[in-house]
Amino acid sequence: MPDKRDEIISMQLDLIRQMTENNIKRLSSDIWGASKTAHSADPKKTIQPETPAAGNAQPANNPPPAKASDGGAGGNVPEKEEEILPKESLEDLKKELAEYIGLDSVKKEVTNLINMAAVYKMRRDHGLPTADMSLHMVFSGNPGTGKTMIARFMARVYHSLDLLSKGHLVEVDRSGLVAGYIGQTAIKTAKVTEEAMGGVLFIDEAYTLTSKSENDFGYEAVDTILKAMEDNRDDLVVIVAGYTELMEEFVDSNPGLRSRFNKYILFDDYTAEEMTGIFNLQCKKSCYTLTDEAKAVLTEYFAAVSEAAGEFGNARGVRNTFEKILTEQANRIAAMEEITKEDLMCITESDVRLAAGLTNTEAPET
């Protein structure tokens, strides 16, 4: 018969494992730091928090982005009626924008867009003439700098200003637009643009559509998207995103792209202080505390990796670091005979060092 102590340890391990998994899954919901709303980059990895203290509840008016279907032949899923998001006040949206950690230049550009769109709507409502206003945008910058989050935010802004009828976001990349046979790409891309109607179509790594040979089917996808933008200019916004240099090449690859995308927003890498702030905020929301020694090592670590923030992954790198630290904390706690609530909340220096691959004497590597 198993020892009673072994049974207790097994139960503790299961509890620790569940808590760790729950906290890791919550990270994607608000890693950039908005305190009142969650922003899920991956709806499959987002769960509701167990207690209000976690502060990550998914609001009804801000669902994760829809994933465009790949147009495959396997299994037709019945389409459900799409919910139209409730409109929000511009003041609340601006307040939320201000709460994001970092993104200073982005916040300024987005605020300008909000004000321009608001005045455009007021002139239209008063029967005054309005110049053609292109809402399509190019987001450039390294991964993990908040491009998808801001695209989702702009969908909500444009919907609240009655410039978009639904305000949802459809996120897609090359694989969701390009098919492998002649004639299929146009059909596949048209289906995606139809799903995005009334909201924002966000195309990540858009340059991959035009980075291959001239006979590549990616050019067919671009032509189909350009036609959809022209035919639905009053109820479809397209945002293309990717690395800065490659996005310049993408826009220059087709005269139609250059003429339709006249708003460019550059997403800078995060500083060490901003990465530390994101990490600390996530600790607070997930009910974790850092020892003074752990704080010192973590601050030094982010200072080192910030020198190559793009390779580190910016906020995405912060999330990955947090996940690794939670794993090391769980391993440490699993070896303890008695476990208190404080133990479950505490992150130690050893947790950080092991997660970062540091010894007690090593300096952080970039």
N, C-alpha and C positions, 0 to 999 in steps of 0.2 A: 504494500500500500504506500503511495507516495507520501513523502514527508509533508506535514502541514506547512512548514516554512517554504518548501519548494512551490507549493500551490499558491501561497501568498505572493511570492516573487513573480510567479507567472502572471498573476492577476495585475500586479503592478506594472509589469512590462507591457501588457496589453493596453492598460490605461495610458501609459506614457506614449506608446506608439500611436494610439488614437489621437491624443492631444497634439502630438507633433504633426501628424498628417493634417489635422484640422487647421492648425495655425499656418502650415505651409500653403494650404489651398486658399487661405484668406489673403495671402500676400498680393496676388495679382489684382485684387479688387481696388486697391487705393494706394499703390506703392508710391505714387507721385505726391501724395500728401493732402488731397482735399479732405476736409474733416467731416463734411456733411453728406457727401455723395460718393458712391463707389464707381470705379471705372474698370470694368473687367476686360482685359485683353484676351482672355480665353474663357468663354462661359462654361466650358467643361471643367475648369479648375476652380470655380467659385462656388462656395457654399455659404449658407446663412450662418452667422455666428451663433454660438450656443447661448451667449448672454449679451445684454445690451452694452456691457462694459467694453466689449471688443470694438464697438463703434464702427463696424463695417457693413451695416445692413444695406442691402441693395434696394434703392428706392424704386418705386413703381414707375417713375417717369424717366428712368435712365437705365434701360436694359443693356446687356452686352451687345456688341455688333452682330448682325446677322451674318452667317457664313454663306456665301454664294454657292449654289449647287454646282457640281462639276459636270453636269449634263451627261453622266454615264448611263449606260443602258440597264444597269442592275437595280431593279426595284424602284418603283414609282411611289414616292411618299405623298399621300394626299396633302394638298395645300390647305393650310388653315387661314382663316381671315386674319389679315394683319392688323394689329392694334395700332391706332393712331395715338401718338404720345400726347399727353396734356401739355399745354403751353405754359411757359414759365416767365416770370417777370425779368426784364433786363437787369434790374438792380440785383436780383438774386444771382443771376448768371455772372455778372461782373464781380460780385463778392466771392463767388466760388472760384473764379479765375484767379483772383488775387491771393487765394489761400494756397495755390499750388506752390511747392518748393521749387526755387530756381525759375527758369524759363523767362527771365526778365525781358529780353528782346522780343520773345514770342508774345508775351502778355501785351506789350506795347502795340505790336502789329495787329493782334487780335482785337484789342480795344478800338483801334482805328477802324477795323472792318465792321465791328458792331455799330459804331457811331455812324459810319457811312450808310450802312444798311438801314439803320433806324430813320435817318433823314430821308433816304430814298422812299421808304414806306410812307412817311408822313406827307411827302410831296404827292405821292400817288393817291393817298387817301383824300387829299384836298383838291384833287383834279388838276394839279400842276404838272407841266411836262417833265419827264424824267429821261435822262440819258441812259442808253443801254449800260447796264451794270453787270459785268461778268463776275460770278461768284466762284468760278473754278480757281483752284490754287495748286501751287507746287510747294511741297514740303521737302526740304533737304536737310540732311544731317546724319549723324551716326546712329546706329541702333540704340534703343533704350532711352531716347531723349524726349519721348512723349508725343510723337507724331500721330499715332492712332488715337490717343486720348484727346488731343486737340481737334482732330477731325470729327470725332463723336460730339465734342462740345460745340463745334460750329454747326453741326446738323441740328442740335437743339436750339441754338441761337436763331438760325434761319427759319426754323419752324415756328418759333415764338413770334417772329416778325411777319408771319404769313408769307414768307418767301418760298417755303417748302410745305407741302400738304401733310406730310407724315413725320419727318424729322428723325428717321432711323438711319443707321449706318450699315452698309454692306461692305465687308472687307474681303478683298480678293487679291491674288497675285497671278503670275503668268499661268500657273497650272489650272487656275479656275477660269481662264479665258481662252486658252489656245488648245485646239484639238490636234490629233495626229494625222488627220486626213483632209484632203481638199474639200472645201465646202462646209466642213463641220465647225470650223472656228467662228464663222459669222453667226451661226445658229447658237452656239454655246455662249458667245459674248452678248448676243442680243437678249438671251434669257437672263443673264446677269444684270444687264442694264434695266430690264423690266422689273427685276426684284428690287432694284435700287430706286425706282421711280418714286418721287415724293420725298426723297432723302438724299443722302450722300453716298456716292460710290467711291470707296477708298482703295486705290490700287498701289499696293506696296511693291517696292523694287520694280517700278514701272519700266525702267530702262531695259529690263530683260526682254521686253516686247520688241525692241528694235536693235538689239545688240548682236544679232546673228546675221546670217546671209540675207540677201535681198529677197530670196525665195522663201524665207521663213514665214510660217503662218502668223507670227506675231504682228506683222504689218497689217494683215487682214483684221486682226482684233482692234488695232489702232483705228483703222478706217471705220469699223463698225461703231466704235465708241464716239468718234468725231461726229458721225451722222446722228447718233442718239443725243449728243449734246446740242446739236443744231435743231433737231426736231422737237426737243423737250426742254428748251432753254428756260422755261418758266417753272419747271418742277423737277429739275435734276441738277445736282452739283457733283462735279468730279474733282477729286483731290488725288494727285499722283505724288508718290513719295519715294525717297531713296537717298543714296549717297550724293553729296553736292555735285561733284564733278560729273558723275554719270547722269544726273538729272539734267544738267546743261546739255549734254550730248543728246539725251532723249528728246528734249523740247526742240532742239535744232534738227532732228531727224525728219521732221515733217512740217511744212509751212502751216498746215492747219493747227498743229499743236501750239506753235509760237503765237498764233493769232488768238487762240482761245484761252491760253493761260498767261495772264498778265499780272498775277499776284504771287509773289514769292516770299516764303517765310523760312528763314534759316534757324535751325534748332542747334544751339551750341551744346558742347559737352558740359557735363556737370562738374562743378568744382569739388574739391575735397570736403569743404564745409557743407555743401549742398548734399553730397552723398551721405555724410555723417548725419545730417538733419533728417534725411529720408529714413535712414536706419533707426534713429532714435524715435521718430514718430511711429514707425511700425512696431517697435518695442512697446511703446506706450499703449497703442491700440490693441495689441495682442497680449497685454498684461505680462510683459517681461521686464526685468530690471538688470542692469549691468553693474558689476562691481567697478570700483574706481580703477583697478588694474586693467579690467577688460576694456573700459572706456579709453584708457591711454593707448593700449595696443591697437584698438580699432581705429582711433583717430590717426595714428601713425600709418596704419595699413591703407586707409583711404587716401592719405596724402601721397603715398607712393603710387598707388594704382591710378590716381587722377592724372598723372603725367602721360598716361596712355589710356584715357577714359574710353575712347572709341573701341579699343581692343578689349578693355575690361567689360564693356557693355552698359556703362552709365547706370541708370536706375535699374535696368535689368540685371546688371552685375551685382548691385546692392541686394536685390531680391535673392539671387543665387547664393550670395554670401550668407544671408540670413538663413536660408534653407540649410546650408551646410552646418552653420552654428547650431541650429536646433537639433540637427542629427547628432552632433557631438555632445550636446547637452543631454540628449536622451540616452546615449551610450554611457555617459558618466553616471546619470541617475540610476540606470538599470543595475549598476554594480553596488548601489547603496543598500544597506539593510533596512534603514528607516528613512522614509521620505515624507517631508512636510510640504505644506503649500508653498512656503518660501523657497524650498528647493526647486519646486516645479517652475517657479517664476524666475529664478536666478540664472544669469549667464555669467560665467567666470572667465578669467584670463585664459585658462587652459582650453576652454571651449573655442574661444576666438583663435588662439594659436593653432590648434589642431585643424580647425576648419580652413584657415588661411595657409596651412602648410608651413608654419613657422616653428622653430625651436625656441627655447627660452632666451637664446642669445642672438638669434638671427634678426636682421632688419627685414622689413617687408620687401618683397621683390616686385618690380614693376612688370 
